[in-house]
Amino acid sequence: QVQLVESGGGVVQAGGSLRLSCAASGRTFSTMGWFRQAPGKERALVARINWYSGSTVYADSVKGRFTVSRDNAKNTDDLQMSSLKTEGAAVYYCAAGLAWRSGFDYWGQGTQVTVSS
């Protein structure tokens, strides 16, 4: 059974940093990523990483501030968030896909990130 379990959410001041982690189990994936959904908004991609090559893709709004990484041995995927802005407050979801060029097939339960001004 596939499971994605996020950790690391919480409250941070604007300008601060937070690290999210996602532990995957049950199978291997070609890509893992992070999405976020703020109240009243659609879920949107924040960053994704190719599990084999390490290639990454970022939303324009987080480029230069967020870094996605993976640990193949531990089967974990982390999102390091720096210089957080209040608009970054959302529920962050870990996702995993079977193919780099397709959508995501599995989702975590989400972790809340609150950014205070």
Secondary structure, DSSP 4 states (H G I P E B T S, - for coil): --EEEEE--EEEETT--EEEEEEEESS--SEEEEEEE-TTS--EEEEEEETTT--EEE-GGGTTTEEEEEETTTTEEEEEE-S--GGG-EEEEEEEESSTTS---EE---EEEEEE-
